[in-house]
């Protein structure tokens, strides 16, 4: 079992000193420091393995910050591979052999909280195993809308917004940008059809009209029929709710007369294409979850892993660990259910806490017997009753002549 790092345990005397003069709601000076064991279920292998370095660095940095604060709680992280999932047959849930074994190992290692998984399918495969054992689970990346309504015993949360939130934000962005007639190219799966519905709803609510919706299966390679229907509808905005098909669809759309300035990408196809895209994307727009990264945070993460070339989901992973520690401190317990019961409050979801933007100041508010509202590097968070963040931030990106995008502004969704 691999440990990312082990911080020093805060001394009971330190806690006692901090608690002098606290209200009766505060912990007593004799309260023993807590040790919270978190399982990091990260994709060390498989199709999402490129995300593991940034996620791991974010988790490690949070652990270090918490342990160095010495404020009554120590975090220990056990890192295990989440691997990939295999889709279920005939409506059956997916299976994830690697992740299932990893969760079993983490439970045996006395973890009471899990940060992960990254893959929606892996989380689908193990969420029953995790929550059934009484562990609280926070994913830094899961986006499937269905996680908002799963029977998870109140133990599942995520620090990234759902696909529904992204779709709603993109629909509004297109309408605000002047779009009146929207056509959509949609991958016919849970992701594509789910996001399409929220894009369409937001666009029509803002006064626009959906003039075409062309769905296709994942294995389709010829899109001439769908593209002809899109062109015939005379749209001024075309949204691609796809996953990997853009390099085929976009050149055909442009060749058929759709200007790049009318194209909108969801996060699945918002890529730094460069020469891999055979047509110019100048003026095309994309959306992806996440705030503008703080340069100080980037430097701290790079100090953990100097080889990082991407920071994707590092802030969401960092905040997941901090929120777990704050909830444990507030609950005076490392029990999964008791931590889960406090997560909404410490994230600001109850709307009554004092703002704090780092673990140390947030912990001091809790130790003083007051309510806290932690706003982290991933944004305001504020979990709702389903464990979803309600203050999600999305970046709006535009492509230049080199077919690479830059962030131009942010919106909330």
N, C-alpha and C positions, 0 to 999 in steps of 0.2 A: 504493500500500500504506500503510495507516494504522498509525502507531505510537502505542500508548497512552501511552507515556512512555519515556524512556531515562535510566537511572540512571548515576552515575559508576562507572568501572571501578576496582576495588580495586587498589591498588598492590602490586607484588610485595614491596616492603619491609615493608608492613603484615603480609602473610602470614608473612614471615620472622620478624618480631617475635613474632607469636602462637605460632609453632612452637618457640620456644626451650624446651628441656627436655622435648620430646615424646619418646615412646617410639619405638623403631625402626619401628613400624608406621605412624607418622605421616608425612605428606608431607614432603619435604625443603624446606629454606628457599629453594631455587631453583625450586620449582614455580611455573609461570606461573599467574596468575589465569585462571579460566575465564570464558567468555562463553557463556551458554546462551540460545539463541533459541527462544522458545515461541510457537507459533501459537495464538491464541485464536479458536476456532470458535464464535462466539456468534450467537444468532438475532436479528440486526439487523432482519430482515423476517420475515413469516410468522406462523403461529398462536402461536408461543412468544415473539414479540418483546417481550412485556411483561416477560420474565425477563432480557433483555439488560442493562438498566441495573445491576441488582444484581450479576449475574455479572461484568460488566465492572469495576465498582467493586471487587469482591473481588479480581479478578486484578491490577488496578492497584495496590491497596494492598499486596498481597503483593510485587509487584515492587519497590515503593518501600522496603518494610521490608528486603528482601534487599539491595538496592543500597546503602541507607544504612548497613547493618551493616558493609560493606567487609571481608568475611571470606573473600576468595579466590574469589568468584564474583559475576558480574554477570548479571542477567537482562534480556533485551530481548524485548518482546512485540509481535508482529505480529497485528493484529486483522482478522478477515475474517468475512463473513456466512455463516451456515450455512443460512439459508432454510428451506424446507419440503421434505418428501419426498413422492413420489407412490407409492402402493402398487403393488406388482408384480401382474401378472396370472397366474392359475393357478399360484400358489405361487412365482412368481419374486420375487427380492428387490426391495425398493423402490429407486427412483432419486431422486437429489437433485442436480439440475443445478447449482444455486448452490453447494452444499457441495463438489461434485466439483471445480468450477473453483477454489473457494477453497483446497482442499487442494493442488491443483496449484500454485497461487501460493505457498502457504506452503512447500512443498518447494523451489520455485525460490528462495525467500528464505532458504534454509538453516536452516529450523526443524528441530529434531530431536525436538521434543515438541509434542503437541497437547493443549490443554485444551478439551474439548467432545467431541461435541456435546451439546446439551440433549435433543433429540428422540431417542427410541429408533429411529425409522425413519431419521432422518438418519444416526445412527451405524451402523445396519445397512448403509446404502448406501455409506458411505465407509471402514468399518473395514478392508476388504481393501486399499484404496488406501493407507491410512495405514500399516498394519503391514507391508504388502508392500514399502513403501519403507524399512522399518527404523526408522520413527518410533514412539516410545512415545506412548500415548494415554490420557488420564485424563478421564473424564466426571464433571462435578459433579452430574449429574441422572439419567443412564440407570438405569432400574429393571427392565427386562425380565429375567426369570430366565434367558433363553437366553444372555445375555452371560457367564454363569458357565462355560459349556462350549464357547464358540466356539473354533475353531482360529485363534488370534490370535498365534501364535508367542511367547506370553508377554509381549506388548507392550501389552495392554489392561488398564486398571484403572478403578475408579470410587470416588468418595468418598461416594456415596449408596448406601444399602442396596438390595437387590433387592426386587421385589414379593413374593418368597417370604418374606423376612424380615418384611415388613409384615403379610402374611397370617397368619403364625405368631403374631406379637405380638398382632394383633387377636383371633384365636381364643382366646388365653390370657386376654386382658382380659375378653372376654365371659363366659368360664367362671368366672373369679375374681370377677366382678361378680354371680354368682349365677345365670347363665343355665344352664338344663338342657335346653331344647328350642330348637334353632336352625333358622330358615328363612332362605334366601338368595335374593335377586333378583340374577341374574348376567347381565352382558353377555356374549354369546357371541362372544368373540374371545380372542386369546392372553392378553391382560391379565386379563380377567374369569375365564375358566376356570382359569387358572394360580393366581390369588390365591384363588379359591374352594377349590381343593384344599388349600392350606396352612392356610386358615382352618378348614376342616372337620377336617383332621387334628389341629390343635392343640386344637380344641374337644372332639373325641371323646377325645383323649388325656387331657384334664383331667376326663373323666367325663361330658361332655355328650352329647347325641344330636342328629344332624342329621335334622330331620323333614320338610324340604321344600327342594328346590333347583329354582328356576324360571329357566330360561335364555331369552334373547330376543335377536334380531338388533339391530344398531345402528339400523336404520331403522324399528323398531317404535314405534308411538305409542299403541296401545290395550293396556293391561296388565290388563284386567279378568279374564281367564282366570287369569293368573299370580297376581294378588292374591287371587282366590277360593281358589286352592290353598294359598296361604300362610296365609290366615285359617283355613281348614279344618284345617290341621296344628296349630293351637293353640300357637304358639311363645311363648316369653317373651323371645326375642331375634331381631331381624330384621336381617341384614346386607345392605347395598346395595353390591354390587360392580359399580358402574355408572360411566358417564362422561357426565354431562350430562342423565340421565333423571330425576334426583331430584325436580325441580320438578313432574314429572307423576306419578311413582310415589308419593311421600310423601303428598300430599294424599289420594290414593285409599286408601292404607293406613290413614291416620288416620280417614277417613270410614267405613272398614270395621271399625273398632274396635281397631286396633293402636295402643297409646299411644306417644307420642313418646319416652318414657323407654325403650322397648324397641328403638329404632332406633340402628343403628351405621353410620357412614360410613367408607369408605376415603378416601385422600387425594384421589382424583379428584373426589369430590363434597363434600368438606369445604370449604364456601365460606361467606363472610359474606353470607348470603342477605338479611337484613333483610326489607323488604316484598315482595321478589321471591318469597318462599315464602308461599303463601296460608294456611298453617296454622301454629300455634305449634309450635316445635321444642324447647320447654323440657324440658331433661333429656336430649335426644338426645346421643349420644357420637360422636366422630370420632377418627381417628388419622392422623398424618403424621410423616414422618421429620424428624429434626433436634433438636438440643439447645436448651435455653433460651439465647437469644443474650446474650452478655456486653454490658453497656451500653457498656463501653469500646470494644468492637469496633464497635458501632453508631455511636458518635461518630466513630470513625476512618473508617468507610465513608462516613458523611455528609459528612465533610470532603473526600472524593474527589468525591462527587456529592450536593450538598445537595437535589436534587430528588427523591431516592428516597422512595417511599412504601411499598416492600416490600423486605425483606432476603432474600427467598427465594433460596437457593442461593449467596448471597454467601460464607458461611463455607466451603461445600464447594469453591467456586472458589478461594478464598484458600488453603485447605490443599492443593489440587492443585498450585498453583504452588510452595508451600513444599516439599512433598514431592519434586517434581522437582528443585528446586535442591539439597536435601539429598542426594538420591540421586546427582546429578551430582558433588557435592563428595566424597562417599564413594567414588565410582567413579574420581575424578580424571579424568573424561571427560564430554563432552557428547554422546557417541554414544548413540543411542536404545536399542540393545540393552543397553549397559552400564549406562545409567540404570535400565532396567527390572529388571535383575538385582539392583539395590540397593534398589528401592522397598519390597519386603516388609520388609526388615531395618530401614530407617529409620522405617517406620511402626509398628514394634513387633510385626510379624507373626511374627518369629522368637522373640520373648519374652525376649531377652537384653540389651536396651539400657537405658541410663540415661534416665529420664524427662526430657523437656523440653517446654515449652509455647509456645516462640517460636523463630523462626528463629535468632536470634543465639546463644542458649544451646545450641541443638541443633548449630549449626555448630561452636561451640567444642569440644563433646564429640567431634565427628568429627575436627577438626583436632588434638585431643590423642591421636588414635589409638584412641579407644574407640567402642563401639557405642551408638547412640542410639535412643530410642523417642519419636517425636514425637507428642504428643497436641495436636491443634489445636482451632480454634473449632468444627469440625464434630463433634468427639468423639474417641474413642480410636483409631479407624480400624483399625489392625492388619490389614493385608491378608492374606488367605489365599492359597493357591497359585493360585486362580482370579482373583486381583486384586480380590476383594470385601472390603469392610470387615467385620470380625467383631465389632466393638464398636459396632454401630449403636444410636443413641438415637432413640426415638419419643416424640412428645408426645401426650398424651391430652387431648382437648378436649371441653368441654361447652357446649351451647347454652343461652342465656338466653331470656327472654320476648321479647326484641327480635330473635330469630333470628340472633344473632351469637354466635360461640363465643369462649371464653377457654381458655387452657391451664390444666389443673388439676394435672397431674402428668406424670412421665416414666417410661418403661419401657425396658428394653434388649431387643434382639431379635437 
